[in-house]
Amino acid sequence: MKVRTLRLLGLLLLSLALIGCDDGPPLADPALIGIWRTDTPSHADRLLRIEPRFVAFGQDGGMESVFVIQSIAERREDGRRRFTIECEDGKGDGTTLHIVLEERATPILRFENQVDVPWTKRKLAPEPLVG
């Protein structure tokens, strides 16, 4: 099978598995929820999708990596909101995302390890893929 087909199949299987998750309160802050894009040339074809219970990274043409949010911690520092997001992929492998949100008329999101790549919310996310 082609790599793209395998990725889409993986996303479908993960989505189906998550449908059975409890309907507890959303984990992601409403200010983070949506589809984020950047105009930085090295990342211009990429997108970041944050839903109440998952984070997905993709490129134009399809999602590549989906992570289920396990926990989120927030702190305010220098007038910015800093989020530490603990999440797992479909195999149960964990990862930690460190995100800085600058609240302005047009909010800007940055990863702490890529501060030179600003992301802006282009549109609200469509209906959630999971429960």
Buried (B, 14 or more C-beta within 10 A) or exposed (E): EEEEEEBBEBBEEBBEEBEEEEEEEBBBBEBBBBBBBBEEEEBEEBBBBBBBBBBBBBEEEEBBBBBBBBEBEBEEEEEEBBBBBBBBBBEEEEEEBEBBBBEEEEBBBBEEEEEEBBBEBEEEBEEBBBE
